[in-house]
């Protein structure tokens, strides 16, 4: 064999071996060459994925413009109160009905309502895109709220203004500490998102139990709180001046009233600080999803930069993705954990993990049921 032919053979074989690497790098799709494209094509044939999601018209419109337009896959939304949706999904699963494919929402209803039923699929095996699989793309790496660290993925981490007041009925400096909520002047004038059921009201209630104790909660209940499970009702009551202060609702509940120029404003964060929330950005996948490929495509889109940007903008909740700018959310009272907190403080302040729910939120909810019936 001549030396010239040997050189040609080396170059030829090197080129052949290197080509797949180029294909993977250029596609940015991970896995074997063409795997993502094949998954997308199969997903298009399935044509639809059913997603349980927050009742946000803005989110639904954004998904239509982004995901549906990009992939040609229809997203059928299931919306409503989380507790009712979870019961529906669990009942269907027990009956062998596989209708809902994914759920996005708060962690407590997932941990207490879905996880014990054994109806969830591990999420990580569905991650295909490198930008999704790579933990370096996420503040804190991959965070799971379930103890097994595989069923409930947490995409968000932030602190938010969840105490809003009617500026015609009280002044902003009237509440600088959570202790000020016990002021006699606020008796019968505080609304509260029902802490007996999963949600941000229960989150704040358990946080107050942790930092103030149960006796404080008993005294707070003595303020004759106006409880409701309907966020819009509470926001409207505050806007109309029937309450001075509401606890447990965040900006997006007040949007229509703020835009209408009604006298509602967020209170400054009390001196004790507030917990770190995962909001409604927890993702779970139901076992045996009828459209397996469409489900996989939606998971990867939702966890991608584009999907998280859509969700962050629509829900005004801050993603953990490091390649998205979340500083603008401060305008609506949301501070991304990645923008102001070292990660080693996260597990001290978070209150959505299975461990925190069992240790803190469940006992706090039990106390609420005792106090409020």
Rosetta blueprint (number, residue, H / E / L):
1 X L
2 X L
3 X H
4 X H
5 X H
6 X H
7 X H
8 X H
9 X H
10 X H
11 X H
12 X H
13 X H
14 X H
15 X H
16 X H
17 X H
18 X H
19 X H
20 X H
21 X H
22 X H
23 X H
24 X H
25 X H
26 X H
27 X H
28 X L
29 X L
30 X L
31 X L
32 X L
33 X L
34 X L
35 X H
36 X H
37 X H
38 X H
39 X H
40 X H
41 X H
42 X H
43 X H
44 X H
45 X H
46 X H
47 X L
48 X E
49 X E
50 X E
51 X E
52 X E
53 X L
54 X L
55 X L
56 X L
57 X H
58 X H
59 X H
60 X H
61 X H
62 X H
63 X H
64 X H
65 X H
66 X H
67 X H
68 X H
69 X H
70 X H
71 X H
72 X L
73 X L
74 X E
75 X E
76 X E
77 X E
78 X E
79 X L
80 X L
81 X L
82 X H
83 X H
84 X H
85 X H
86 X H
87 X H
88 X H
89 X H
90 X H
91 X H
92 X H
93 X H
94 X H
95 X L
96 X L
97 X L
98 X L
99 X L
100 X L
101 X L
102 X E
103 X E
104 X E
105 X E
106 X L
107 X H
108 X H
109 X H
110 X H
111 X H
112 X H
113 X H
114 X H
115 X H
116 X H
117 X H
118 X L
119 X L
120 X E
121 X E
122 X L
123 X L
124 X H
125 X H
126 X H
127 X L
128 X L
129 X L
130 X H
131 X H
132 X H
133 X H
134 X L
135 X H
136 X H
137 X H
138 X E
139 X L
140 X L
141 X L
142 X L
143 X L
144 X E
145 X L
146 X L
147 X L
148 X L
149 X L
150 X L
151 X L
152 X L
153 X E
154 X E
155 X L
156 X E
157 X L
158 X E
159 X E
160 X E
161 X L
162 X L
163 X E
164 X E
165 X E
166 X E
167 X L
168 X L
169 X L
170 X L
171 X L
172 X H
173 X H
174 X H
175 X L
176 X L
177 X L
178 X H
179 X H
180 X H
181 X H
182 X H
183 X L
184 X H
185 X H
186 X H
187 X L
188 X L
189 X L
190 X E
191 X E
192 X E
193 X E
194 X L
195 X L
196 X L
197 X L
198 X L
199 X L
200 X H
201 X H
202 X H
203 X H
204 X H
205 X H
206 X H
207 X H
208 X H
209 X H
210 X H
211 X H
212 X H
213 X L
214 X H
215 X H
216 X H
217 X H
218 X H
219 X H
220 X H
221 X H
222 X L
223 X L
224 X L
225 X L
226 X E
227 X E
228 X E
229 X L
230 X L
231 X H
232 X H
233 X H
234 X H
235 X H
236 X H
237 X H
238 X H
239 X H
240 X L
241 X L
242 X L
243 X L
244 X L
245 X E
246 X E
247 X E
248 X L
249 X L
250 X L
251 X H
252 X H
253 X H
254 X H
255 X H
256 X H
257 X H
258 X H
259 X H
260 X L
261 X L
262 X L
263 X L
264 X E
265 X E
266 X E
267 X L
268 X L
269 X L
270 X L
271 X L
272 X L
273 X L
274 X L
275 X L
276 X E
277 X E
278 X L
279 X L
280 X L
281 X L
282 X E
283 X E
284 X E
285 X E
286 X E
287 X L
288 X L
289 X L
290 X L
291 X L
292 X H
293 X H
294 X H
295 X H
296 X H
297 X H
298 X H
299 X H
300 X H
301 X H
302 X H
303 X H
304 X L
305 X H
306 X H
307 X H
308 X H
309 X H
310 X H
311 X H
312 X H
313 X H
314 X H
315 X H
316 X L
317 X L
318 X L
319 X E
320 X L
321 X E
322 X L
323 X L
324 X L
325 X L
326 X L
327 X H
328 X H
329 X H
330 X H
331 X H
332 X H
333 X L
334 X E
335 X E
336 X E
337 X H
338 X H
339 X H
340 X H
341 X L
342 X L
343 X H
344 X H
345 X H
346 X H
347 X H
348 X H
349 X H
350 X E
351 X L
352 X L
353 X L
354 X H
355 X H
356 X H
357 X H
358 X H
359 X H
360 X H
361 X H
362 X H
363 X H
364 X H
365 X H
366 X H
367 X H
368 X H
369 X H
370 X H
371 X H
372 X H
373 X L
